[in-house]
Amino acid sequence: MNELTIPVLEAQIEEAKKHLKNLENQLKEYTATYRIGDVFVLAESRYLLAQCGPNREVILVNCRHGSPWKWPVQVGDIHRITLEEMRNIAGPKFRREKEPENV
């Protein structure tokens, strides 16, 4: 190997590491699930994810006032709410108050 190929290979390795990290983040986001009882922070307030009907309807309820964040949303499984369903429930900017240990 000549001296010019080593920096090129190192740059390719760094680029591959960045790409792998990006794929890991996408996988974590894709496989993220939420469940009844999780607490989220929205607009500086804490909200509890709660079931509000017999037909797999869930809603975010303000922990302090009991007021809803939005209207109820029907989900596929109340024990495994997907990221897409959670975005329908809470909007795009939400965060779980405390991330679970196994994520």
DODO-853297 format. One line per field, with one value per atom (N, C-alpha, C): residue in one letter; atom name; x, y, z. Coordinates in nm, 2 decimals, always signed. Example, Ala and Ser with C-alpha at 12.3 -4.5 7.8 and 13.67 -1.06 7.14 Angstrom:
2
code = (a | a | a | s | s | s);
site = (N | CA | C | N | CA | C);
X = (+1.32 | +1.23 | +1.32 | +1.28 | +1.37 | +1.29);
Y = (-0.57 | -0.45 | -0.33 | -0.22 | -0.11 | +0.00);
Z = (+0.78 | +0.78 | +0.78 | +0.71 | +0.71 | +0.79);
END
This chain:
103
code = (m | m | m | n | n | n | e | e | e | l | l | l | t | t | t | i | i | i | p | p | p | v | v | v | l | l | l | e | e | e | a | a | a | q | q | q | i | i | i | e | e | e | e | e | e | a | a | a | k | k | k | k | k | k | h | h | h | l | l | l | k | k | k | n | n | n | l | l | l | e | e | e | n | n | n | q | q | q | l | l | l | k | k | k | e | e | e | y | y | y | t | t | t | a | a | a | t | t | t | y | y | y | r | r | r | i | i | i | g | g | g | d | d | d | v | v | v | f | f | f | v | v | v | l | l | l | a | a | a | e | e | e | s | s | s | r | r | r | y | y | y | l | l | l | l | l | l | a | a | a | q | q | q | c | c | c | g | g | g | p | p | p | n | n | n | r | r | r | e | e | e | v | v | v | i | i | i | l | l | l | v | v | v | n | n | n | c | c | c | r | r | r | h | h | h | g | g | g | s | s | s | p | p | p | w | w | w | k | k | k | w | w | w | p | p | p | v | v | v | q | q | q | v | v | v | g | g | g | d | d | d | i | i | i | h | h | h | r | r | r | i | i | i | t | t | t | l | l | l | e | e | e | e | e | e | m | m | m | r | r | r | n | n | n | i | i | i | a | a | a | g | g | g | p | p | p | k | k | k | f | f | f | r | r | r | r | r | r | e | e | e | k | k | k | e | e | e | p | p | p | e | e | e | n | n | n | v | v | v);
site = (N | CA | C | N | CA | C | N | CA | C | N | CA | C | N | CA | C | N | CA | C | N | CA | C | N | CA | C | N | CA | C | N | CA | C | N | CA | C | N | CA | C | N | CA | C | N | CA | C | N | CA | C | N | CA | C | N | CA | C | N | CA | C | N | CA | C | N | CA | C | N | CA | C | N | CA | C | N | CA | C | N | CA | C | N | CA | C | N | CA | C | N | CA | C | N | CA | C | N | CA | C | N | CA | C | N | CA | C | N | CA | C | N | CA | C | N | CA | C | N | CA | C | N | CA | C | N | CA | C | N | CA | C | N | CA | C | N | CA | C | N | CA | C | N | CA | C | N | CA | C | N | CA | C | N | CA | C | N | CA | C | N | CA | C | N | CA | C | N | CA | C | N | CA | C | N | CA | C | N | CA | C | N | CA | C | N | CA | C | N | CA | C | N | CA | C | N | CA | C | N | CA | C | N | CA | C | N | CA | C | N | CA | C | N | CA | C | N | CA | C | N | CA | C | N | CA | C | N | CA | C | N | CA | C | N | CA | C | N | CA | C | N | CA | C | N | CA | C | N | CA | C | N | CA | C | N | CA | C | N | CA | C | N | CA | C | N | CA | C | N | CA | C | N | CA | C | N | CA | C | N | CA | C | N | CA | C | N | CA | C | N | CA | C | N | CA | C | N | CA | C | N | CA | C | N | CA | C | N | CA | C | N | CA | C | N | CA | C | N | CA | C | N | CA | C | N | CA | C | N | CA | C | N | CA | C | N | CA | C | N | CA | C | N | CA | C | N | CA | C | N | CA | C | N | CA | C | N | CA | C);
X = (+0.08 | +0.00 | +0.09 | +0.05 | +0.13 | +0.08 | +0.15 | +0.12 | -0.01 | -0.05 | -0.16 | -0.29 | -0.29 | -0.42 | -0.46 | -0.36 | -0.40 | -0.49 | -0.46 | -0.56 | -0.70 | -0.70 | -0.82 | -0.90 | -0.84 | -0.90 | -0.95 | -0.87 | -0.92 | -1.04 | -1.04 | -1.16 | -1.28 | -1.26 | -1.38 | -1.43 | -1.34 | -1.38 | -1.46 | -1.41 | -1.49 | -1.62 | -1.63 | -1.76 | -1.85 | -1.80 | -1.88 | -1.93 | -1.84 | -1.88 | -2.00 | -1.99 | -2.10 | -2.23 | -2.22 | -2.34 | -2.40 | -2.31 | -2.36 | -2.43 | -2.38 | -2.44 | -2.58 | -2.59 | -2.71 | -2.81 | -2.77 | -2.86 | -2.91 | -2.82 | -2.86 | -2.96 | -2.95 | -3.04 | -3.18 | -3.18 | -3.30 | -3.37 | -3.29 | -3.35 | -3.41 | -3.34 | -3.39 | -3.53 | -3.53 | -3.66 | -3.77 | -3.73 | -3.83 | -3.89 | -3.81 | -3.85 | -3.90 | -3.90 | -3.95 | -4.10 | -4.13 | -4.27 | -4.30 | -4.43 | -4.48 | -4.60 | -4.63 | -4.74 | -4.82 | -4.94 | -5.03 | -4.95 | -4.95 | -4.88 | -4.75 | -4.70 | -4.58 | -4.62 | -4.52 | -4.54 | -4.45 | -4.51 | -4.44 | -4.44 | -4.35 | -4.34 | -4.38 | -4.48 | -4.53 | -4.56 | -4.50 | -4.53 | -4.51 | -4.40 | -4.36 | -4.45 | -4.53 | -4.62 | -4.61 | -4.64 | -4.63 | -4.77 | -4.77 | -4.89 | -4.88 | -4.98 | -4.99 | -5.06 | -5.01 | -5.07 | -5.17 | -5.30 | -5.41 | -5.51 | -5.56 | -5.67 | -5.80 | -5.88 | -6.00 | -6.13 | -6.11 | -6.23 | -6.20 | -6.31 | -6.29 | -6.23 | -6.23 | -6.19 | -6.04 | -5.95 | -5.81 | -5.79 | -5.87 | -5.85 | -5.76 | -5.66 | -5.57 | -5.57 | -5.53 | -5.52 | -5.41 | -5.36 | -5.27 | -5.34 | -5.33 | -5.40 | -5.29 | -5.32 | -5.23 | -5.23 | -5.11 | -5.09 | -5.14 | -5.14 | -5.18 | -5.33 | -5.38 | -5.51 | -5.62 | -5.57 | -5.66 | -5.71 | -5.67 | -5.72 | -5.65 | -5.71 | -5.65 | -5.56 | -5.46 | -5.37 | -5.45 | -5.51 | -5.58 | -5.70 | -5.77 | -5.87 | -5.82 | -5.90 | -5.85 | -5.81 | -5.72 | -5.67 | -5.67 | -5.72 | -5.73 | -5.60 | -5.54 | -5.42 | -5.44 | -5.33 | -5.34 | -5.34 | -5.25 | -5.23 | -5.19 | -5.27 | -5.24 | -5.12 | -5.07 | -4.95 | -4.82 | -4.84 | -4.72 | -4.76 | -4.75 | -4.79 | -4.67 | -4.68 | -4.56 | -4.53 | -4.41 | -4.37 | -4.47 | -4.51 | -4.60 | -4.74 | -4.79 | -4.91 | -4.89 | -4.77 | -4.75 | -4.74 | -4.69 | -4.69 | -4.83 | -4.92 | -5.06 | -5.12 | -5.08 | -5.14 | -5.09 | -4.95 | -4.89 | -4.84 | -4.83 | -4.76 | -4.61 | -4.54 | -4.40 | -4.30 | -4.34 | -4.24 | -4.28 | -4.25 | -4.28 | -4.16 | -4.14 | -4.04 | -4.09 | -4.04 | -4.08 | -4.01 | -4.07 | -4.01 | -3.89 | -3.90 | -3.78 | -3.78 | -3.67 | -3.65 | -3.63 | -3.69 | -3.67 | -3.53 | -3.49 | -3.35 | -3.31 | -3.40 | -3.36 | -3.36 | -3.39 | -3.39 | -3.25);
Y = (-0.12 | +0.00 | +0.12 | +0.22 | +0.34 | +0.44 | +0.54 | +0.64 | +0.72 | +0.73 | +0.81 | +0.73 | +0.60 | +0.53 | +0.52 | +0.53 | +0.52 | +0.63 | +0.76 | +0.86 | +0.85 | +0.80 | +0.78 | +0.67 | +0.56 | +0.45 | +0.50 | +0.58 | +0.63 | +0.72 | +0.80 | +0.89 | +0.80 | +0.70 | +0.61 | +0.54 | +0.50 | +0.44 | +0.53 | +0.66 | +0.76 | +0.78 | +0.79 | +0.81 | +0.69 | +0.57 | +0.45 | +0.45 | +0.50 | +0.51 | +0.60 | +0.72 | +0.82 | +0.76 | +0.69 | +0.63 | +0.52 | +0.44 | +0.34 | +0.40 | +0.51 | +0.58 | +0.63 | +0.69 | +0.74 | +0.63 | +0.51 | +0.40 | +0.35 | +0.35 | +0.31 | +0.40 | +0.53 | +0.63 | +0.61 | +0.58 | +0.56 | +0.43 | +0.33 | +0.20 | +0.22 | +0.30 | +0.33 | +0.40 | +0.50 | +0.58 | +0.49 | +0.40 | +0.32 | +0.22 | +0.16 | +0.06 | +0.12 | +0.25 | +0.31 | +0.28 | +0.23 | +0.21 | +0.27 | +0.30 | +0.37 | +0.29 | +0.31 | +0.24 | +0.32 | +0.28 | +0.35 | +0.36 | +0.48 | +0.51 | +0.59 | +0.60 | +0.68 | +0.82 | +0.90 | +1.04 | +1.12 | +1.22 | +1.30 | +1.45 | +1.52 | +1.67 | +1.73 | +1.82 | +1.90 | +2.04 | +2.14 | +2.28 | +2.30 | +2.25 | +2.28 | +2.21 | +2.12 | +2.05 | +1.90 | +1.83 | +1.68 | +1.62 | +1.52 | +1.46 | +1.31 | +1.24 | +1.10 | +1.04 | +0.93 | +0.86 | +0.77 | +0.79 | +0.71 | +0.65 | +0.54 | +0.48 | +0.55 | +0.59 | +0.66 | +0.60 | +0.49 | +0.42 | +0.27 | +0.20 | +0.05 | +0.01 | +0.11 | +0.08 | +0.12 | +0.09 | +0.13 | +0.28 | +0.36 | +0.50 | +0.55 | +0.63 | +0.69 | +0.84 | +0.90 | +1.04 | +1.08 | +1.20 | +1.26 | +1.35 | +1.33 | +1.40 | +1.48 | +1.61 | +1.69 | +1.64 | +1.61 | +1.56 | +1.65 | +1.78 | +1.87 | +1.91 | +1.94 | +1.99 | +1.88 | +1.77 | +1.67 | +1.71 | +1.81 | +1.85 | +1.77 | +1.74 | +1.67 | +1.76 | +1.69 | +1.76 | +1.79 | +1.68 | +1.68 | +1.58 | +1.56 | +1.46 | +1.32 | +1.22 | +1.08 | +1.03 | +0.94 | +0.88 | +0.73 | +0.66 | +0.52 | +0.46 | +0.36 | +0.30 | +0.15 | +0.09 | -0.05 | -0.14 | -0.11 | -0.19 | -0.09 | -0.08 | +0.01 | -0.02 | -0.14 | -0.18 | -0.16 | -0.13 | -0.11 | +0.00 | +0.13 | +0.24 | +0.28 | +0.29 | +0.32 | +0.47 | +0.50 | +0.64 | +0.72 | +0.66 | +0.73 | +0.76 | +0.66 | +0.68 | +0.79 | +0.78 | +0.88 | +1.02 | +1.04 | +1.17 | +1.21 | +1.12 | +1.16 | +1.20 | +1.14 | +1.18 | +1.31 | +1.33 | +1.44 | +1.55 | +1.52 | +1.61 | +1.58 | +1.65 | +1.61 | +1.64 | +1.74 | +1.77 | +1.73 | +1.60 | +1.55 | +1.48 | +1.46 | +1.38 | +1.31 | +1.19 | +1.11 | +1.16 | +1.17 | +1.23 | +1.15 | +1.02 | +0.94 | +0.82 | +0.81 | +0.71 | +0.57 | +0.46 | +0.33 | +0.29 | +0.20 | +0.15 | +0.07 | +0.00 | -0.09 | -0.03 | +0.10 | +0.16 | +0.20);
Z = (+0.00 | +0.00 | +0.00 | -0.08 | -0.08 | +0.02 | +0.05 | +0.16 | +0.13 | +0.00 | -0.03 | -0.01 | -0.01 | +0.01 | +0.16 | +0.25 | +0.39 | +0.44 | +0.41 | +0.44 | +0.38 | +0.25 | +0.18 | +0.25 | +0.29 | +0.36 | +0.50 | +0.57 | +0.70 | +0.68 | +0.58 | +0.56 | +0.52 | +0.45 | +0.42 | +0.54 | +0.63 | +0.76 | +0.84 | +0.85 | +0.93 | +0.87 | +0.74 | +0.67 | +0.70 | +0.69 | +0.72 | +0.87 | +0.96 | +1.10 | +1.12 | +1.05 | +1.06 | +1.00 | +0.89 | +0.83 | +0.92 | +0.98 | +1.07 | +1.19 | +1.25 | +1.36 | +1.32 | +1.20 | +1.15 | +1.14 | +1.09 | +1.08 | +1.21 | +1.31 | +1.45 | +1.50 | +1.48 | +1.53 | +1.46 | +1.33 | +1.26 | +1.31 | +1.34 | +1.39 | +1.53 | +1.61 | +1.75 | +1.74 | +1.65 | +1.63 | +1.57 | +1.48 | +1.41 | +1.51 | +1.60 | +1.69 | +1.82 | +1.84 | +1.96 | +1.98 | +2.10 | +2.13 | +2.27 | +2.28 | +2.40 | +2.45 | +2.58 | +2.64 | +2.74 | +2.77 | +2.87 | +3.00 | +3.05 | +3.18 | +3.16 | +3.03 | +3.01 | +3.03 | +3.08 | +3.10 | +3.00 | +2.94 | +2.84 | +2.88 | +2.83 | +2.85 | +2.72 | +2.73 | +2.61 | +2.66 | +2.59 | +2.63 | +2.78 | +2.83 | +2.97 | +3.07 | +3.03 | +3.12 | +3.11 | +3.21 | +3.21 | +3.17 | +3.08 | +3.04 | +3.05 | +3.09 | +3.11 | +2.99 | +2.93 | +2.82 | +2.88 | +2.85 | +2.91 | +2.81 | +2.84 | +2.76 | +2.80 | +2.70 | +2.73 | +2.67 | +2.61 | +2.56 | +2.53 | +2.51 | +2.49 | +2.36 | +2.26 | +2.13 | +2.10 | +2.19 | +2.18 | +2.15 | +2.21 | +2.21 | +2.32 | +2.29 | +2.39 | +2.38 | +2.49 | +2.50 | +2.60 | +2.58 | +2.67 | +2.77 | +2.90 | +3.00 | +3.09 | +3.11 | +3.19 | +3.33 | +3.38 | +3.52 | +3.62 | +3.60 | +3.70 | +3.70 | +3.58 | +3.57 | +3.52 | +3.46 | +3.41 | +3.27 | +3.21 | +3.08 | +2.97 | +2.86 | +2.75 | +2.66 | +2.60 | +2.51 | +2.38 | +2.32 | +2.20 | +2.21 | +2.10 | +2.10 | +2.11 | +2.15 | +2.15 | +2.01 | +2.01 | +1.89 | +1.90 | +1.80 | +1.81 | +1.76 | +1.83 | +1.80 | +1.78 | +1.72 | +1.69 | +1.81 | +1.91 | +2.03 | +2.14 | +2.24 | +2.35 | +2.43 | +2.42 | +2.49 | +2.41 | +2.28 | +2.20 | +2.09 | +2.14 | +2.06 | +1.98 | +1.85 | +1.76 | +1.76 | +1.71 | +1.70 | +1.61 | +1.50 | +1.41 | +1.49 | +1.56 | +1.64 | +1.74 | +1.81 | +1.91 | +1.85 | +1.73 | +1.67 | +1.64 | +1.61 | +1.58 | +1.71 | +1.82 | +1.95 | +2.01 | +2.00 | +2.07 | +1.97 | +1.85 | +1.76 | +1.74 | +1.66 | +1.63 | +1.74 | +1.83 | +1.93 | +2.07 | +2.10 | +2.24 | +2.28 | +2.41 | +2.47 | +2.59 | +2.60 | +2.72 | +2.84 | +2.95 | +3.07 | +3.11 | +3.11 | +3.15 | +3.05 | +2.97 | +2.88 | +2.95 | +2.90 | +2.97 | +2.96 | +3.05 | +3.06 | +2.93 | +2.87 | +2.76 | +2.63 | +2.61 | +2.48 | +2.44);
END
